Amino acid sequence: MTTLRHGDRGQDVRVLQQRLNQTGAGLYVDGHFGDATEIAVRNYQSKIGLVSDGIAGPKTLAALAGADCSCLLRHSTLATAAARLGIELAAILAVNEVESLGSGFLDNGKPKILYERHIMYRQLAKPRHSDDNVAELKAHAVELAASQPNLVNPRPGGYVGGTAEHQRLANAKLIDDTCALESASWGGFQIMGYHAVRLGYASVQEFATRMAKDENEQFEAFVRFLEADPALLKALRAKKWATFARGYNGPDYERNLYDTKLQRAYQRHAAGCSMPEAA
């Protein structure tokens, strides 16, 4: 679905303006996404509780078309997180815009996941009790890697994307439920399951259940991830975008311009947060 933002022009913007007018925006329908349209988008998002970022993305457009928004990320969730973390709201909005997948769920209602076969290999070989035989665990992982390399493998890969990742996960759960759930990244921020207990969840099973509930639960996992990494949280508080991007995205962050994208998104949101509401 198209994403419309400040500066865009065309028929899609005209349709957006018409739909906003149906909610009482009072826009002049000219096909230009200017300041008035951005304010109207923010007002509509605030009215229905969506993240108020002034961008008419798939969630906002779907809401305008009458879709159910009950599982979507709420603006109040971001505002509460900003206060909890001691971070400027505009910075939280920027991170949500740049670092999330946009939506935490697939069209069939299941949470977005990515199953990592090399993590499964590692988790299967990981001792969990004092009497675990490390050599036997490793041998078992090696054996499974030989017989089911798409599910257990010392090398990453085998990705199929979308709903098919859930089938890979289901097959991996037949080998070991806990290791399989730990070996998938979950939701809009792709938090790995093996972090679950460290982030305060009773088990990875509880974590997976909550990731399947709604995007607000998925964002809660991201907030806990920040709280568990003082250096990352400090960088975000100070708006040191390169430091944050390096910590969150890894050494390739520059190639994808994550720091630049974060800075630009923050500047836009900082300006947007001070924009007056439309009369």
C-alpha positions as CSV (number, residue, x, y, z in Angstrom):
1,M,0.0,0.0,0.0
2,T,1.2,3.5,-0.8
3,T,2.8,5.7,1.9
4,L,2.0,9.4,1.5
5,R,4.0,12.2,3.2
6,H,4.7,15.9,3.1
7,G,5.6,17.1,-0.3
8,D,3.8,14.3,-2.3
9,R,1.4,15.2,-5.1
10,G,-1.1,13.3,-7.2
11,Q,-4.3,11.5,-7.3
12,D,-3.5,9.4,-4.2
13,V,-3.1,12.6,-2.2
14,R,-6.5,13.8,-3.5
15,V,-8.1,10.6,-2.3
16,L,-6.4,11.0,1.0
17,Q,-7.7,14.6,1.3
18,Q,-11.2,13.5,0.4
19,R,-11.2,10.8,3.0
20,L,-9.8,13.1,5.7
21,N,-12.6,15.6,4.8
22,Q,-15.1,12.8,5.5
23,T,-13.8,12.9,9.0
24,G,-14.2,16.7,9.3
25,A,-10.8,17.9,8.1
26,G,-12.1,20.7,5.8
27,L,-9.1,20.5,3.4
28,Y,-8.9,22.0,0.0
29,V,-8.6,19.0,-2.3
30,D,-5.7,19.9,-4.6
31,G,-3.6,16.7,-4.5
32,H,-0.7,18.5,-2.7
33,F,0.4,17.0,0.6
34,G,1.3,20.3,2.3
35,D,1.3,21.6,5.9
36,A,-2.5,21.6,6.2
37,T,-2.7,18.0,5.0
38,E,0.0,16.9,7.4
39,I,-1.8,18.6,10.3
40,A,-5.0,16.9,9.2
41,V,-3.3,13.5,9.1
42,R,-1.9,14.1,12.6
43,N,-5.2,15.2,13.9
44,Y,-6.9,12.1,12.5
45,Q,-4.3,9.8,13.9
46,S,-4.6,11.4,17.3
47,K,-8.4,11.2,17.1
48,I,-8.3,7.4,16.6
49,G,-5.3,6.7,18.8
50,L,-2.7,5.8,16.1
51,V,0.9,7.0,16.2
52,S,0.6,10.7,15.4
53,D,3.5,11.1,12.9
54,G,1.8,13.0,10.0
55,I,2.6,10.2,7.6
56,A,-0.3,8.5,5.8
57,G,1.1,5.0,5.7
58,P,-0.7,1.7,5.3
59,K,-2.1,1.8,8.9
60,T,-3.6,5.3,8.6
61,L,-4.9,4.6,5.0
62,A,-6.5,1.3,6.1
63,A,-8.1,3.1,9.1
64,L,-9.5,5.8,6.8
65,A,-10.9,2.9,4.7
66,G,-12.7,1.5,7.7
67,A,-10.2,-1.3,8.8
68,D,-10.0,-2.6,12.4
69,C,-7.2,-0.7,14.3
70,S,-7.4,-2.6,17.6
71,C,-4.1,-4.4,17.3
72,L,-2.1,-1.4,16.0
73,L,0.5,0.6,17.9
74,R,-1.0,3.5,19.9
75,H,0.4,6.9,20.2
76,S,-0.1,6.7,24.0
77,T,2.2,3.7,24.1
78,L,5.0,5.7,22.5
79,A,4.3,8.7,24.8
80,T,4.4,6.5,27.9
81,A,7.6,4.8,26.7
82,A,9.3,8.2,26.2
83,A,8.5,9.2,29.7
84,R,9.6,5.9,31.1
85,L,12.9,5.9,29.3
86,G,13.6,9.6,29.7
87,I,13.7,10.2,26.0
88,E,12.2,13.0,23.9
89,L,9.0,11.9,22.2
90,A,10.3,13.0,18.8
91,A,13.2,10.7,19.2
92,I,10.9,7.7,20.0
93,L,8.8,8.6,17.0
94,A,11.9,8.7,14.8
95,V,13.1,5.3,16.0
96,N,9.6,3.8,15.5
97,E,9.6,5.2,11.9
98,V,13.1,4.1,10.9
99,E,13.8,0.9,12.9
100,S,10.4,-0.8,12.8
101,L,9.1,-2.9,10.0
102,G,6.1,-0.6,9.8
103,S,3.6,-3.3,10.8
104,G,4.2,-6.0,13.3
105,F,1.7,-8.4,11.7
106,L,1.2,-10.3,8.5
107,D,-2.0,-10.0,6.5
108,N,-3.2,-13.3,8.1
109,G,-3.0,-11.8,11.6
110,K,0.2,-13.7,12.7
111,P,3.1,-11.7,14.0
112,K,6.0,-11.1,11.7
113,I,8.9,-13.4,12.4
114,L,12.1,-14.5,10.9
115,Y,13.4,-17.9,11.8
116,E,17.2,-18.2,12.2
117,R,18.5,-21.7,11.6
118,H,22.0,-20.8,12.8
119,I,20.6,-19.6,16.1
120,M,18.7,-22.9,16.4
121,Y,22.0,-24.7,16.0
122,R,23.5,-22.6,18.7
123,Q,20.6,-22.9,21.1
124,L,20.4,-26.6,20.8
125,A,24.1,-26.9,21.7
126,K,23.7,-24.6,24.7
127,P,23.8,-26.3,28.1
128,R,20.9,-25.2,30.3
129,H,21.4,-27.3,33.4
130,S,24.5,-28.2,35.5
131,D,24.3,-31.9,34.5
132,D,24.0,-31.2,30.7
133,N,26.6,-33.0,28.6
134,V,28.0,-30.3,26.4
135,A,29.6,-32.8,24.0
136,E,26.3,-34.7,23.5
137,L,24.3,-31.5,22.9
138,K,26.8,-30.4,20.3
139,A,26.8,-33.8,18.6
140,H,23.0,-33.7,18.5
141,A,23.0,-30.3,16.9
142,V,25.5,-31.5,14.3
143,E,23.4,-34.6,13.6
144,L,20.3,-32.4,13.1
145,A,22.2,-30.0,10.8
146,A,23.1,-33.0,8.6
147,S,19.5,-34.3,8.5
148,Q,17.5,-31.1,8.5
149,P,19.8,-28.3,7.3
150,N,17.0,-25.9,6.6
151,L,16.0,-25.9,10.2
152,V,19.4,-26.4,12.0
153,N,22.6,-25.1,10.5
154,P,25.8,-23.4,11.6
155,R,25.3,-21.0,8.7
156,P,22.4,-18.5,8.4
157,G,20.1,-18.7,5.5
158,G,17.1,-20.7,4.2
159,Y,14.8,-17.7,4.6
160,V,11.4,-17.9,2.8
161,G,9.7,-14.8,4.3
162,G,6.1,-14.0,5.2
163,T,3.8,-16.7,6.4
164,A,6.2,-19.5,5.3
165,E,8.5,-18.5,8.2
166,H,5.8,-19.7,10.6
167,Q,5.9,-23.1,8.9
168,R,9.7,-23.2,9.4
169,L,9.1,-22.3,13.0
170,A,6.4,-24.9,13.4
171,N,8.7,-27.6,12.0
172,A,11.6,-26.4,14.3
173,K,9.3,-26.6,17.3
174,L,8.9,-30.3,16.7
175,I,12.6,-30.6,17.4
176,D,12.6,-28.4,20.5
177,D,9.9,-25.9,21.3
178,T,12.0,-23.6,23.5
179,C,15.0,-23.5,21.2
180,A,12.8,-22.9,18.2
181,L,11.0,-19.9,19.8
182,E,14.3,-18.5,20.9
183,S,15.6,-18.8,17.3
184,A,13.0,-16.4,15.8
185,S,12.9,-12.7,15.7
186,W,9.5,-11.3,16.6
187,G,7.3,-8.4,15.7
188,G,7.8,-4.9,14.3
189,F,11.2,-4.5,16.0
190,Q,12.4,-8.1,15.4
191,I,13.4,-8.8,19.0
192,M,15.1,-12.3,19.1
193,G,13.3,-14.8,21.3
194,Y,16.5,-15.8,23.1
195,H,16.4,-12.4,24.9
196,A,13.0,-13.2,26.5
197,V,14.0,-14.1,30.0
198,R,16.7,-11.4,30.1
199,L,14.0,-8.9,29.2
200,G,11.8,-10.0,32.1
201,Y,9.5,-12.5,30.5
202,A,8.7,-15.6,32.5
203,S,9.7,-17.8,29.5
204,V,10.1,-17.5,25.7
205,Q,6.7,-19.1,25.4
206,E,5.1,-16.2,27.3
207,F,7.1,-13.8,25.2
208,A,5.9,-15.4,22.0
209,T,2.3,-15.3,23.2
210,R,2.5,-11.6,24.0
211,M,4.2,-10.8,20.6
212,A,1.2,-12.4,19.0
213,K,-1.3,-10.1,20.9
214,D,-0.7,-6.7,19.4
215,E,1.9,-4.1,18.3
216,N,1.8,-2.5,21.7
217,E,3.2,-5.7,23.3
218,Q,5.8,-5.8,20.5
219,F,6.9,-2.2,21.3
220,E,7.0,-3.1,25.0
221,A,9.6,-5.8,24.1
222,F,11.6,-3.1,22.3
223,V,11.5,-0.8,25.3
224,R,12.7,-3.6,27.6
225,F,15.5,-4.2,25.1
226,L,16.6,-0.6,25.4
227,E,16.4,-0.7,29.2
228,A,18.6,-3.8,29.2
229,D,21.3,-2.0,27.1
230,P,22.4,1.1,29.0
231,A,24.9,2.2,26.3
232,L,22.1,2.0,23.6
233,L,19.7,3.9,25.8
234,K,22.2,6.6,26.6
235,A,22.9,7.1,22.9
236,L,19.3,7.5,22.2
237,R,18.7,9.9,25.1
238,A,21.6,12.1,23.8
239,K,20.4,11.7,20.2
240,K,23.7,10.4,19.1
241,W,22.3,8.8,16.0
242,A,25.5,7.1,14.7
243,T,26.2,5.5,18.1
244,F,22.6,4.3,18.4
245,A,22.5,3.0,14.8
246,R,25.8,1.1,15.3
247,G,24.5,-0.5,18.5
248,Y,21.1,-1.4,17.1
249,N,21.8,-2.1,13.4
250,G,25.4,-3.3,13.6
251,P,28.5,-2.2,11.7
252,D,26.7,-1.9,8.3
253,Y,24.5,0.9,9.6
254,E,26.4,3.5,7.5
255,R,25.7,1.5,4.3
256,N,22.0,1.8,4.9
257,L,22.2,5.4,6.2
258,Y,20.4,4.5,9.4
259,D,22.0,7.4,11.3
260,T,21.0,9.9,8.7
261,K,17.5,8.5,8.4
262,L,17.1,8.7,12.2
263,Q,18.4,12.3,12.4
264,R,16.1,13.5,9.6
265,A,13.1,11.7,11.1
266,Y,13.8,13.2,14.5
267,Q,14.0,16.7,13.0
268,R,10.7,16.3,11.2
269,H,9.0,14.9,14.3
270,A,10.5,17.6,16.5
271,A,9.0,20.2,14.2
272,G,5.7,18.2,13.8
273,C,5.2,17.9,17.6
274,S,5.1,21.7,17.8
275,M,2.8,22.2,14.8
276,P,-0.6,23.7,15.7
277,E,-3.7,21.7,15.3
278,A,-5.9,22.6,12.3
279,A,-8.8,24.9,13.1
